[in-house]
Amino acid sequence: MANSSASDQLEEGTRETLDFSKLRQIAGIEEDVLPVVVQDSGTREVLIVAYVNRQALDESLKTGTATFWSTSRNELWVKGATSGNALRIDEIRVNCEQNSVVFLVTPQGAGACHTKDSDGRYRTGCYYRRMKSSGDLEFV
């Protein structure tokens, strides 16, 4: 992996490099957003954690397809629009303080993550590594 890009190291590496500054970065985008946990309705696997603003939430409710606010691109992000890996919304839940939501979804494509496994298949979700007590990551 010595010649891998920073993105490859981040997404496929076994060294922990958690981004503890992400929420501070999001706070600086001047867009009101809420975190959304996306969970497979059938398996209950957590697929991704993303963010929604009012527009993304309204679009999700209207179309029935998980739509987010991209905090890195500052634009609406319809999951699956380019990959074909859309997420059909079965239910939206709101937490007690109304400051986060859960999308219970049924995946419509090959996976929910934009990364692929060693066989070239989209991963079902973005949580495909676990942290060992050493702090290293291992694939599950």
Protein Blocks (a to p, Z undefined) as FASTA:
>chain_A
ZZpcfklmmmmmcbdcddfklmmmmmmnopacdddddddfklopafbdcdddfklmmmmm
mnopacdddfklopacdehklnopacddfbdcddfkopaccdddddfbfbfbfbdcfkop
acfblclbccdfkopacdZZ
